[in-house]
Amino acid sequence: MIEFGAHAWPLILLLALAGFVTWFSYRETEPKLRGFSRWLLPTLRGIALAFLLILLFEPSIYRHVRQERLPGLAVLVDESQSMAQHQWTKELPVTQGQTYYFGFGAATRPIEGLSAVRDTAPRTDISSALEEIRNSLRDQNLRSVLLISDGQYNTGRNPVYVAADYGIPIHTVVVGDTLEQQDLMIARTVTNELAYVGQEVPVDVSLLLRGYADETVTTRLYVQDSLAASENLTISEGESIASLRFIPQKEGLFQYTLTVTELENETSAANNRETFTVRVLRRSQKICIIAAAPHPDLTAMHNLLTRDQVRQVDNFVQMQSNRFYEGNLPGSLEDYDAMILIGFPGREAGDASVNVVARAAQSGVPLFFMLTRQTDLQRLRDEFANVLPAVPAVTGSVLYDEATLKLTQTGYRDPILDVPEALWERLPPLIATTGHWNVTSDSRILGQVSLRGITLEEPLFVVLSRAGHRTAAILGSGSWRWLNLAGDPAEIPRIWPQVVENLMQWLTTPEDDRTVRVAPQLTAFDGSEPIDFSGQVYDESLNPVSDAVVTVELTAPDGVQYPYTMTNTGSGRFTLRIDALPEGTYSYTAQATRMNTSMGMDQGIFTVGSVNLESRSTNSDEALLRQISYRSGGYLFTEESLHTLPERLHADPSFVSVTKSQDLEFDLRRIPWILGIIILLLGLEWVLRKRNGLA
């Protein structure tokens, strides 16, 4: 049926008028038309005008359609690795209606039939699979679901809760043996994610024995195919603990592999092996304290730093020109993670020792300077002016006075001084100079001098971060008194230790000024998840570069290299996703180029572990499948009773066809070939007019 958007009666008048105009224009022509052209030309024009007039009145064709849809059965088959342990017949009886096949593990995919099932998925997520097929078939007449599984799920929420609100019956088929199987497995591993070189690391391995009596087994720990530890243990049925110990020999990210003896007639040997990852750090920080003379601040600082056993603290106290009480100063201090100068350089400091310290500071060794009365301000300015956040403005005789530390607005927000303001005001004063320091323009003043309640515009605590150099300075002495306070309130004695820890962490954390930064989202992945990389590219001024090309070369554990190109997401950011990789430790090298010019490189390592979730349980969970079918109104089938499925579906009053009625509308103005016909008619008329000599 055709309907118009406007009244149709004017269309009749316009069509009649168009016909009259066409007849009149061809009634008398010069030259006179003869033969077939006399009727063809006015016909072409008349039809074209008729089409145009009809389209102006918004014609639409309406059609009523009735469609019968057969009842749908979605067959949802478990494709997880645990299904490979069971033998089952991959055949279904013929049922009426439409059948849809899906396989699922951690994700769900449509399949052609049961012959296309593959038991390779490392995870099982039944609840997500049920929800996904309901959504994907929402436009179909889905009436029942047949879930074929061993009932062992390890991802997602409990499928029983999904079944309770599913709305259609979920029939379940139990695959595998529901009885406990003979098996020895590594159930759980407990160890440290971080370790230190040379420091013993405990590994507690939970072994679960089923279906055996007393057995003597050996648990072994390997790193890069080398045996790191082992233990022989006699275990009985149930859970037992094997306690291993190993000592890392070098820093880095390492993958460790645990194995336990394979017993005779075990159901699964896959769960006799497990991997984990440990990041090994250097055992200690090396801190060097250099003092111009014995001082209480030296003792207090040494005691604070050595509270953490991972630190190695070396003291050097000036005795004479180039002599120290502890022995000679090393010829190079660049192996230290940080230097702390307490009053150094003093008036007795020799040129050789001052030069060693200055070279280390200028090479980038983090520096923390604490002023004392023994400091030689002239030599401090001459040798350390380009690394300190504040340098002496006056080098002659200076006066010292008691000054309290008053935090600046910058200091309140700085994480180094993450202590309530009220507690700072309770601290004793320091011995400081006033009016004698020039602060560099790129430094941050965290604390100022306060004399007898009046805050001066003079620095007392200053920090600097510049081109890889990090330095800090407290321009006063007497911080030892901050450790000898009565605990009222109890937090006051902990202020200075906390600030020192924050300060040392800030000083020794490398500043990231790389122009190319590419890293995986995690340092350790399991074998079922994709490897996601993120990257950033900057120019020498650390401005984002949006038109760079970033390539990543991945090196597998066997030495094979795989090239990838990252996706540019704009504003100097890049992403890369690599499908799940086999187990092992991988290295990568990232290269950024712009107009065939290298902009920098980055590199790193990550590990991919094994996924043993599917081998944790070797028997089927019939109780879960029974609950799913019961809660949704379905039936629990075994392989022996599955032949009754057609009868169950036929007896289900909801498993019926539905007739869907639909009104379809076709807007003729949106059909492009109609406009093409009009253009063709008018074009053909023009060609014939020219061939007949008409204007």
Secondary structure, DSSP 8 states (H G I E B T S, - for coil): -EEESS-SHHHHHHHHHHHHHHHHHTTS-SS---TTHHHHHHHHHHHHHHHHHHHHT-EEEEEEEEEEE--EEEEEEE-BGGGGGS---------SSEEEEEEESSSEEE-SSGGG----BS---HHHHHHHHHHHTTTTTEEEEEEEE-S---SSS-HHHHHHT-SS-EEEEE-S--S---EEEEEEEE--SEEETTS-EEEEEEEEEES-SSEEEEEEEEETTEEEEEEEEEE-SEEEEEEEEE---S-EEEEEEEEE---TT-S-SGGGEEEEEEEEE-S-EEEEEEESS--HHHHHHHHHHTTSTTEEEEEEEEEETTEETTS---S--TTSSEEEEES-SBTT--HHHHHHHHHHHHTT--EEEE--TTB-HHHHHHHHTTTSSEEES--S---EEEEEEEE-HHHHH-GGG-S-HHHHTTS--EEEE-S-EEE-TTEEEEEEEEETTEEEEEEEEEEEEETTEEEEEE-EE-GGGGGS---SSTTGGGHHHHHHHHHHHHHHS-----SEEEEES-SEEETTS-EEEEEEEB-TT--B-SS-EEEEEEE-TTS-EEEEE-EEEETTEEEEEE----SEEEEEEEEEEETTEEEEEEEEEEEEE---GGGS--S--HHHHHHHHHHHT--EE-TTTGGGHHHHHHH-TT---EEEEEEEEEEGGG-HHHHHHHHHHHHHHHHHHHHTT--
